[in-house]
């Protein structure tokens, strides 16, 4: 999800990857505007269906936000017909918690997670947690940090706020997490990246990382290396693909090796995966194509 525009814009090229396993590199990849040659990235493995056990495929409703605003009941039914079993909420589209829960139940979908701003964390957080429990969720996630609070000192303070929010979430029977974009992956003057400040400054028992795989790669980091470094912290992921030129594309249209990434994530405690595309040309077709491709790749139930 992208409530705040990531640094560098959506089409910016990622810095060179520092990664343990490359499955290939692109020869002669074109340069993007203002950014040098495109960095190498993992190519999708030739054998897609690894046959491992898997969690249900979910979808972040931000992808279909325009459809939800117009026809929430019909949109949820359409998602269920595609095969989705879980959704992650990005607001309630003017409905009450009870109304949203009723539509989800009627469609046979479960709200496993929801996104909430930092302002909500600093506001009536107990009310947010109560609503999440009413909706039947497992977790609540902060999707972005305002650009005015992205310096090292501000992030250290936010890390402590996250610990407090995570403690309250745990007491309410929920998990709390943070969702990244690309800017968190890029080291600052002291060599530390924002994601390191946030994760190293928070209690693993209280604060999870919702890894957005596209933005990790787009920011120049390696999803596999980051999964290993923060083993056990990634309980949910956003699944969106990356083209050779850095564009965000439907799952299956890019080059990220989801079978390898998701298989590793599962062994380290992954519980939820949410398909997402920030700006799809045709939202319903986008989530349909991504679901079909992801199910083929990972052998999802």
C-alpha positions in Angstrom: 0.0 0.0 0.0 1.2 3.5 -0.6 -0.5 6.2 1.4 2.8 8.3 1.2 4.7 8.5 -2.0 8.0 6.6 -1.7 11.2 8.6 -2.1 12.4 8.7 -5.6 9.0 8.1 -7.2 7.5 4.9 -8.4 9.7 4.6 -11.5 13.0 5.2 -9.9 15.8 2.6 -10.5 17.0 0.7 -7.5 20.6 0.8 -6.4 22.8 -2.2 -7.0 21.7 -5.3 -5.0 23.9 -6.7 -2.3 22.6 -10.2 -2.4 23.7 -13.7 -1.6 21.9 -15.5 -4.5 21.4 -14.3 -8.0 19.6 -16.6 -10.4 20.8 -14.4 -13.3 21.6 -10.9 -14.4 20.2 -8.9 -17.3 22.7 -8.2 -20.0 22.3 -4.7 -21.4 19.4 -3.7 -19.3 18.3 -0.1 -20.1 18.9 2.8 -17.8 16.0 4.6 -16.2 15.6 8.4 -16.2 18.1 10.0 -13.9 19.4 6.7 -12.5 22.2 4.8 -14.3 21.9 1.2 -15.4 19.2 -1.0 -13.9 20.6 -3.2 -11.1 20.6 -7.0 -11.5 17.7 -8.8 -9.8 16.7 -12.5 -9.3 15.1 -14.1 -12.3 12.1 -16.3 -11.8 13.0 -20.0 -11.4 12.2 -22.2 -14.4 10.2 -24.7 -12.2 7.4 -22.6 -10.7 5.3 -25.0 -8.6 7.6 -26.1 -5.7 4.8 -28.1 -4.1 5.3 -26.8 -0.6 2.5 -26.2 1.9 1.2 -22.7 1.8 -1.0 -20.1 3.5 -4.1 -18.9 1.7 -3.7 -16.2 -0.9 -5.0 -12.8 0.2 -5.4 -9.4 -1.4 -4.8 -5.9 -0.1 -8.1 -4.0 -0.9 -6.1 -0.9 -1.7 -5.6 -2.5 -5.1 -9.4 -2.4 -5.8 -10.1 0.7 -3.8 -12.1 2.4 -6.6 -14.3 -0.7 -7.0 -14.8 -0.9 -3.3 -15.9 2.7 -3.1 -18.5 2.1 -5.8 -19.7 -1.5 -5.0 -18.1 -3.1 -2.0 -20.4 -6.1 -1.8 -20.0 -6.9 -5.5 -16.3 -6.4 -5.3 -15.8 -8.7 -2.4 -17.9 -11.4 -4.1 -15.8 -11.0 -7.2 -12.6 -11.5 -5.2 -14.0 -14.6 -3.6 -15.0 -16.0 -7.0 -11.4 -15.5 -8.1 -10.3 -17.7 -5.2 -9.1 -15.2 -2.6 -9.8 -16.3 1.0 -8.4 -13.3 2.9 -8.3 -9.6 2.5 -6.3 -6.8 4.1 -8.3 -3.7 4.7 -7.3 -0.2 3.8 -10.2 1.7 5.4 -13.9 0.8 5.6 -15.2 2.8 2.7 -17.8 4.7 4.7 -19.2 1.6 6.4 -19.4 0.7 10.0 -17.3 -2.2 11.4 -20.5 -4.3 11.6 -21.4 -3.5 8.0 -18.0 -4.4 6.7 -17.9 -7.7 8.7 -21.3 -8.6 7.3 -20.2 -8.1 3.7 -17.0 -10.1 4.3 -18.9 -12.9 5.9 -21.5 -13.0 3.1 -18.7 -13.2 0.5 -16.9 -15.9 2.4 -13.8 -13.7 3.0 -11.9 -13.1 6.2 -10.2 -9.8 7.1 -6.9 -11.0 8.4 -5.2 -7.6 8.6 -5.7 -3.8 8.3 -3.6 -0.7 7.7 -3.6 2.2 10.1 -1.7 5.5 10.0 0.8 6.6 12.5 -1.7 9.2 13.6 -4.1 6.4 14.6 -1.4 4.8 16.6 -0.9 8.1 18.4 -4.7 8.6 18.8 -7.4 6.2 20.1 -5.3 3.1 19.5 -7.5 1.0 21.8 -10.5 1.8 19.6 -8.6 0.7 16.5 -7.7 -2.6 18.2 -11.3 -3.2 19.3 -12.5 -2.7 15.8 -9.8 -5.1 14.4 -10.9 -7.8 16.8 -14.6 -7.3 15.8 -13.5 -7.8 12.2 -11.8 -11.0 13.1 -8.2 -9.9 12.3 -4.9 -11.3 13.4 -2.9 -8.2 12.9 -2.8 -4.4 12.5 -0.1 -2.7 10.4 1.3 0.8 9.9 1.8 1.3 6.2 4.0 4.4 6.1 5.8 7.1 8.0 5.4 10.8 7.1 8.4 12.2 5.2 8.9 14.7 8.0 9.7 11.9 10.5 12.2 9.8 8.5 15.4 11.0 10.1 17.4 8.7 12.4 16.3 10.4 15.6 12.7 10.6 14.7 12.7 6.9 13.6 14.3 5.9 17.0 11.4 7.7 18.7 8.9 6.0 16.5 10.4 2.6 17.2 9.6 3.1 20.9 6.1 4.2 19.9 5.8 1.0 17.9 6.9 -1.0 21.0 4.0 0.5 23.0 1.5 0.0 20.1 2.7 -3.6 19.8 2.3 -4.2 23.5 -1.2 -3.0 23.4 -1.9 -5.1 20.3 -0.6 -8.2 22.0 -2.7 -7.5 25.1 -5.7 -7.4 22.7 -4.8 -10.7 21.1 -3.4 -9.1 17.9 0.0 -8.7 16.2 1.4 -5.3 15.3 3.6 -4.6 12.3 5.2 -2.1 10.0 5.0 -2.1 6.2 7.9 -0.8 4.1 8.3 1.1 0.9 11.7 1.6 -0.9 13.1 4.5 1.1 13.5 2.3 4.2 16.0 0.1 2.4 18.6 2.8 1.6 21.4 3.5 4.1 21.8 6.9 5.6 25.0 8.8 6.2 25.8 6.6 9.2 25.5 3.5 7.1 22.2 2.3 8.7 19.0 2.0 6.7 15.7 3.2 8.2 14.4 -0.4 8.3 17.4 -1.3 10.5 16.7 1.6 12.8 13.0 0.5 13.1 13.5 -3.2 13.5 16.7 -3.1 15.6 15.0 -0.6 17.8 11.8 -2.6 18.4 11.1 -5.7 20.4 10.7 -8.8 18.1 8.0 -10.0 20.4 6.0 -6.9 19.9 6.7 -5.6 16.4 6.6 -7.5 13.1 7.7 -6.5 9.7 5.2 -6.7 6.8 7.6 -7.1 4.0 6.5 -5.5 0.7 8.7 -7.6 -1.6 8.5 -5.2 -4.6 9.6 -2.2 -2.5 12.4 -4.2 -0.8 13.9 -5.0 -4.2 13.2 -1.6 -5.6 15.0 0.0 -2.7 18.1 -2.1 -3.5 17.9 -4.8 -0.9 17.6 -8.5 -1.3 14.4 -10.0 0.1 16.1 -13.4 0.8 18.9 -11.7 2.8 16.4 -9.5 4.7 14.3 -12.5 5.5 17.2 -14.3 7.0 18.5 -11.3 8.8 15.1 -10.7 10.5 14.1 -14.3 10.8 10.7 -14.6 12.5 9.8 -10.9 12.1 8.1 -11.3 8.7 4.6 -12.7 9.5 3.0 -11.2 6.4 4.1 -10.0 3.0 2.8 -7.9 0.1 3.3 -9.8 -3.2 3.7 -7.6 -6.3 6.1 -8.1 -9.2 8.9 -6.0 -10.6 9.7 -5.7 -14.3 13.2 -5.4 -15.6 12.9 -1.6 -15.9 11.7 -1.3 -12.4 7.9 -0.9 -13.1 5.4 -2.4 -10.7 3.6 -5.2 -12.6 1.1 -8.0 -11.9 2.5 -11.1 -10.4 3.9 -13.3 -13.1 4.8 -10.4 -15.4 8.0 -9.5 -13.7 11.2 -11.2 -12.7 11.1 -11.6 -8.9 11.6 -15.2 -7.8 8.6 -15.6 -5.6 8.9 -19.4 -5.2 12.3 -19.0 -3.6 11.3 -15.9 -1.6 8.0 -17.2 -0.3 9.2 -20.6 0.4 11.9 -19.2 2.6 9.5 -16.8 4.3 7.2 -19.7 5.1 10.0 -21.6 6.8 10.6 -18.5 8.9 7.0 -18.1 10.1 5.1 -16.4 7.4 1.3 -16.5 8.1 -0.3 -14.2 5.5 0.4 -13.1 1.9 -1.5 -10.3 0.2 -1.4 -9.6 -3.5 -1.2 -5.9 -4.3 -0.7 -3.5 -7.2 -0.6 0.2 -6.3 -1.9 1.6 -9.7 -3.4 -1.2 -11.8 -4.9 -0.3 -15.1 -7.8 -2.7 -14.5 -7.9 -3.6 -10.8 -10.1 -6.7 -11.0 -8.2 -8.1 -13.9 -4.9 -7.3 -12.2 -5.8 -9.3 -9.0 -7.3 -12.1 -11.1 -4.0 -12.5 -13.1 -1.9 -12.2 -10.0 -3.9 -14.8 -8.2 -3.6 -17.3 -11.0 0.2 -16.7 -11.4 0.9 -16.9 -7.7 -1.2 -20.1 -7.2 0.8 -21.7 -10.0 4.1 -20.6 -8.6 3.6 -21.8 -5.0 1.0 -24.5 -5.3 -1.3 -22.6 -2.9 -4.4 -24.2 -1.5 
